[in-house]
Amino acid sequence: MHAQLNEQHTAGASLCFSGIVKTFPGVKALDGISFTAHPGQVHALMGENGAGKSTLLKILGGAYIPTSGTVQIGEQTMAFKCAADSIASGIAVIHQELHLVPEMTVAENLFLGHLPARFGVVNHRLLRQQALACLKGLADEIDPEEKLGRLSLGQRQLVEIAKALSRGAHVIAFDEPTSSLSAREIDRLMAIIGRLRDEGKVVLYVSHRMEEVFRICNAVTVFKDGRYVRTFEDMGTLTHDQLVTCMVGRDIEDIYDYRPREHGAVALKVDGLLGPGLREPVSFQVHKGEILGLFGLVGAGRTELLRLLSGLERSSAGHLELYGQKLLLRSPRNAIAGGVLLCPEDRKKEGIIALSSVAENINISARGAHSGFGWLLRDSWEKSNADKQIKALKVKTPNAAQKIMYLSGGNQQKAILGRWLSMPMKVLLLDEPTRGIDIGAKAEIYQIIHNLAASGIAVIVVSSDLMEVMGISDRILVLCEGALRGEQRREHATESNLLQLALPRQRADGLVN
């Protein structure tokens, strides 16, 4: 019956939001959102965290009821009271946190709620047949009888998409679908989204990743502070800078907020360093008050180099000097004691303590120096330091006791920076400091980095975003396949020069070097 309803009302029809308002106690999350998404297009929704994108998708999916305004599919006005109403109308919202049951099989997840049965007994043979039909051409390699929990995140996402299509979905919304996928899984997802577009589906796509939006989307609507800003329908003429300016209300140069400054003595000297991930010995130096960028393609050895500098990995050759004194790194404890501090690439796994409070995450590394007898916590310091860092770094949290797992990625990153600002710091190592963070939070992170450099701290930044490296660095080192390929000063660095250094060279014998 649902499939008939879908065919009749949603196939080939546009999706129109008119004057959508959603209020919560004391907060207006959406304020008069109006735009139309057409079939046969991938329509991006972009904006900073808190702009209202996810709230709108929850209204579309029936999780929220709008305070006012209407949702139309074609000529029909929809009135969703729950998720089942949305599904019955041919809508599927694929959230960042997938709504699947890991302990059940793929087939059971696909048909959960309407398993084929006779006399109350599940027909497993028919269930397998139907599941194979759903997965055909989408995820042929997935065994319907495999437990879902054994699949990769990318494969689980394919199961979610297959589930949506099996229910006759004609409007499919993706909320940050690539945040935890590998490059290969992202390519596969992009191909599937392109296929859905070509089949005439209405596809909504929420992402912070500009490159994905320009790669797959036909139109983009920008939200800011719960309000509609603008819809761009010609992606061929839209530029990255125009989109950023529309999202944050200021020019791209202002986002990076670069400020020239004097550099002092050599803070960290790296001489002939060799270890896991490095093919050749690496030597360089970074000065007090300097921001040194490290750029390279996947597998270049950037993260591996920072892990050696932070004591997470043991070097096999070479040595380090910190302000002229030899620095021996047997563990991260040695680096921290010396004032060499790392914000890791994977902040969820290696940076934050997810179930602990914001205050706990900020104070945990510095509290030893402020506790009685080395172990007795001093509540006055705990509170004042957490409050100080939250205020200084503009961490958006209801209070210091809030669990950090509930904060946005940008605010989690600021809390990690607050942890290191609570301690004596000489060199700060930042590995992909703005990955997965919205453009507004990026600007705040850049400002913090420049302030740290201005205070005399040497900063080393690893980023796969070439524009970011060029925008914030005083000097850029380029790595390629575990070797240091070259150096560019800010005033001479160009995209072409940096990419040429980052790409593997072709040797005369035809082999890649």
N, C-alpha and C positions, 0 to 999 in steps of 0.2 A: 504493500500500500504506500509506503514511504517513497519507493522508487517512482510510482506513478505520480505522486505529488510533486516530486522533484522535476520530472520530465515536463509536467504541465506548467509549473510556475517558475522554474529557475533556469532551465537549459537555455543558453544563448541570451540571457537577459542581463542588463546592467545592474550594478549594485549602487544604490544611492543613499547617502546619509544626508539628512536635512535637519539642521538646527539642533544637533545632539548636545544635550546638557546632562551632566552627571555630577551631582553633589553628594559629598559625604559630610558628616558633622564637622563644620568649620572649614571645609575644603571644597572648592569647585574644581574637580578634576578635568572636566570638559566644559567648554563654554561656547556653544553654538557652532559645532563642527558640521560643515556642509561640503561635500564633494562627491563625485561619481567615479566609480571604477568600471571599466568596460570589459566585456568578454573578449578573449583573445589577446589580453594584455597582462603583463606583470606590473602591478602598481605598487610602488614602494611607499612606505610611511616612515618619515625620518624626523628626528628631533632629539633634543637632549633628554637625559633621564628625567622623568616627571613631566614630559611634554604631553602625555595622554595617549600614547600609541597603544600600549597594552590594555588600558582601560577601554578604549574603543573596541579592541578585539574581544574583550570579555562581554561587552554588550552584544557584539555580533554573534558570539558563541552562546548567548543565553545565560551566562553566569551573573551578569548585572542587568538590571532593568533601568533604562534611561529615565532621568528625572523629567525630561521633556524632549521633543524631537521625534523623528521617525526614521526607520530603516525600510527601504523599499527594494524589492527585487523585481525588475520589470515594472509592471503596473500595480503590483500587489504590495500593500503595506503590511509589514511583518510585526507581530506582537509576541515576542518570545518571553515566556514566563520561566523557562528553564532550559537546560542544555538540550533536552530531548526535542523541544520545539524547534530549535535551531538545526539540529541534525535532520529532522523530518522535512525541513525546508530546503535541504540540499546544501547545507553549510558545514564546513569542517574547519576547525581552528587547531592547528598543530603547534602546541606550545613548546617553549624551551624545555620545560620539564614534561616529558612524555607521559600520557595517561594510559599506561599499559601495566600489566601484571607480570613481573619477572618470573614468578613461580609457575605460571601457566605456559602451555605450549604456544607457538606462533599461531596455529590454527584456532585455538581456544580464544586467544586475544582478538583475532580477526572477527570472530562471530560471537563475542561475549554479549550475552543478553538475548541472543536469538540463535543458539546452537541447534543444528538439525537433530531432531529427536522424534522417537515414536514410542507412545505409551510411557513417556517420561524417561526413556533411556536414550542417551546420545548415540547417534549413528556415526561412529568414528570413520567409517569408510567414506560416507558422504561428506563428512566434515573435511577430510583430507582432500577429496576431489574439489570441493568448493574453494578451499584454501589455495590449492595449486593454481586454480583458475584466477584467483585474485592476485597472486604473486607473479603470474606469467607476464614476461616482458618488463617487469618492474624489479623483481628480485628473484630470478629463477634459481639462484644458487642456495636460497634459504630453504631448509627442510621444515615443512609445516609442523612436524612432530618434535622439533627441537625446542627446548625450554628457552623462552625469550631472554631470560637473564644471562644466557651464554652467548648472546649475539653482541656484536660491537654496537656502539651508539649509533653509527651510521646505518647499520642494518635495522636496528629498532625503529629508526625514523622511517625507513622504507616500509616497515610493517604498518606504522601509523598512517602513512599515505595510502597504502593498499586498503587499509580498513576504511578510510574516508571514501575512496573510490567505490568500494563494494557497497556502500550505502547510498550511492548515486550523487555524491557531492558535485556541485557545479560552481560553488564558491569555496576556494581553499585559501586559508590565511596561514602564513608561516611567521612565527614570532622568534626572531634570532635563531634560525635553524642551523647555522654553521658554527656556533660559538664553541662547540667541543668536538668538531669533526676534523679529520686529517685532510690534507690537500686532495688526495684521491677521492675521498668521500664527498668533499665539496664539489669536485668536478662532476661526480655522478649525480649529486642532487641538482646541480645547475642544469644538467641534461634533462632530468625528469621534469623540472619546473618548466623548461622550454617546451617539453612535450605537452604538458598540461595546457600551456598557453596556446600551442598550435591546435589543440583539440577544442578550443573555444571556451575554456574555463575562465572565470574571473579569479585572478591570483593576487592576493595582497601579500606584501613582503616587508617585514619589519627587520631592519638591520642597522648597526652602527658602521658597517664596513662599506666605505665608499666604492671600493673597487668592485664589490659584488653588485651594488646598485647599478653602476654604469655597465656592468657586464650583462646583466640579465633583464633589467627593468625597461619598460616602455614609457612609464610616467612616474613621477614622484610628487607626493604631497608632503609639505613641511608643516609640522606643529611646533608651537612654542608656548610653554606655560598653559597648556590646555586649550589653546586657541588655534584656529586655522590661520596659516600664514599665506601659503601660495601653492598652486599645483603647476608643475612643469610637465608639459606633454610632448616636448621635442628634446629627447635625450641627446640627439645628434649635435645640437648647438649648446647644450648646457655644459658648463665647465665645473670642475671640482671647486674652484674658488667661489663661483657664484652660489653654489649649493651651500657651502660652509657659511658664507656671508648671510644667506637667507636664514639659516638655522640659528645663528648666534647673534646676528644683528651688527656684526662688525667685520672689517676686512681680514683676509687671511694673514696678512703681515702682523696684525694685532694679536692673532691667535698664538703665534710663536713668541711674541713679546721679546725678541732678541735685544740685549743691551750690551754694547761693548764694555769691557772692563780691563783693568790692568791685571796681569798675571804675575805671581810671585816666584819663589824658588821652586825647584823640582820637588814635588810632593812624593810621587811614586816613580821609581825607576825599575823597569823590567828588563832583565838582561839574559838573553838566551833561554827563555822559558820554554820548556817542552813537557808535554804530558798528554793524557787522554784527549783525543779530538784535535790535536795539533800535529801536523805532518812535518813542519820545519820549526826550528827555534824562533821564538818571537821576542823582539826587543823594541821597546819604546819608552817614553816617559810622559808624564802628565804633571802640569804645574799647579801650584796653589791658585785657586780662583779660576781655573780653566775648565771648560766643558769639552771633553773629548768624545767624539762620536765613533762608534764601531759599526761599520756597515758590511754586509755580505749576504749572499743568497743562502738558502737552506743548505745546511751541511758545511758552511764555511768555517765553523769553529768558534763563533762569537760567544755563545752561551758557555761552551767548554772553557774558553779563556777566562771568563768571569768566575767560573767555578774553581779554577786554579788560583785566581787572585784572592778568592774569599776563603780558601782552605777547605772547600767541599771536596776537592780532588787533590791528590798528592802529585807534585811535579816530579819528573824523572831527571830533569836537568835544568840549569839556570838558577838565578837567584833574584830576590827583590830587595830594594832599598826604600825605606820610608823616611823621608827627610834626612837622607845620608846614613841612616842606620840600617844594618842588615835585618830583614824581616824573615824569620823562619816560620813557615806555616805547616804545622803538623795537623791542624784541625781548624774549623771555623772559630773556635774559642781564641786561638792565637790572633786571627785577623781582627776579631771584635775587640780584643784587648789592645791591639795596636791602633784601632780607630778606622779600620777598613771594613765597611759595612755593606751588605748586599740586600737589595730588594729583588727577589727572584722572579723569573718569568711566569711561573705558575703560582700565582699568589694564593689560590684556593688550596693547593696541596702543600706548598712549601712556605707560604708567607703568613697566612692568618691561622689562628686557632678558631675554627668555625663556630664551635659551641660556646666559646667564651665571650665575655662582654668586650665592648670597644675599649673600655678602660684597661681590662686585663691584657688585651693585645698591645696596647700602647706601653704599658708599664713593665711587662714581663722581663725584658732584657736588662733594664736599668735598676730594677728594684733592689738588687743585691747591694748596691752602693748606698742605698737609702733605708735599709732595714736594720733594726736593732739586732746586735749579735750575729749579723749575717743571715738571719732567717726570720726574725720577727717583723711582720709587715707594719709599716707606719701609715695608718689610714689617712692622716693629714696630707702626707706626700702623695700617696696613691691618688687621692681625689684632686689635689691641686695640679699635679702634673698632667693627669688625663684631661682635666678641664682646660688647662693651658694649651695643650697640643690641639685639642678639638677646636678651640677658638682660633688659634694662630693659623691652622691649616684649613679652616672652614669646613670641617667634617660635618656633613649633614646627617644628624642622628637625633632621635627624640631625646636621648640622654646618654650618659657614659655607660649606663648599665645595660643598654641594648645589646643583644647578641650581634656580633659583627657579621654573621652569615646573612642577616637581613638587610645589610647596607648594599648600595650599588657598588659596582666594581671600582669606580673612581674614588668613592669614599673609603673603601677597603684599602686602596693603594695609599691614600693620604694617611690612614691610621698606621700603616706600616712605616711610612716616612716619619710619623710622629714617634714611633718606637725608637728609631735611630736618632732623632733629634733630642731624645731624652738622655742621650749618652754623648761622651766626647767623640767627635767625628773628624777625621782628617781626609778620608777618601770615601766617596759614595759610589757604589756600583749599582747601576740601574739596568735591569734586563727586561726589555719590552715594557717600559713603565706605563704606557697608555694603551696597551692591547685590550680590546673589548670595552673601551671606555668611550662615552659619548663626547662629542666635540667640545661642549662647554666644560666638562670636567678635564679634558685634555688641556685646555687653556689654563686652568687653575694649576694643574701639575707642572706645566711649563714655567709658570710664574714662580712656583716653589723652587724649581731647579735653578732658575736664574738668581733667586734670592740666596740660595745656598752657596752658589759660586761667588756671588758678591761678598759673602761673609768670609771668603777665603778657603772654602772647601773645594777640593779637586773632585770633579764629577766625571765618571765614565758611563756613557749611555750606549746600550746596545738597542738597535731598532731595525726592523725589516722594512719600515716605512721610510723610503728615501727622502721624501719631502720633509719629514720630521727631523731626520738627521741633519739635513741641510739647514733647516729652520732654526735649530737651537744650538748647534755646535760651533765652537771656535775653530776646531780642527777635526778632520775626519780620517780615521784609518780604515782601510778596506782589506777584508780577509777573503780568501778564496781557497776552498778545499783544505783548510787547516794550515794555511800559510799567509803571512802578511804580504799583501800584494803592493800596497802603496799608500801614500798620504796626500791629502789635499787640505790646504787652508781654506777657511770659509770663503774668502773673497775670490778664490780661484775655482771653487768646487762647482761643477755642473752635473746634471743628471747623466749626460752622455759620458763624461769622464769617469764618474763613479761606477756606472754600470759596466763600462769597458774594463775597469780594474776588477770588478766582481765576477765577471764571466770567465769560465775556464778557457785557457788558451789552447789552440790547436798546434801540435808539434809538427815538425817537418815529416815525420814518419806516419802522420795521420792519427796518432793517438792523442787523447786529451791530456793536457798537462795541468 
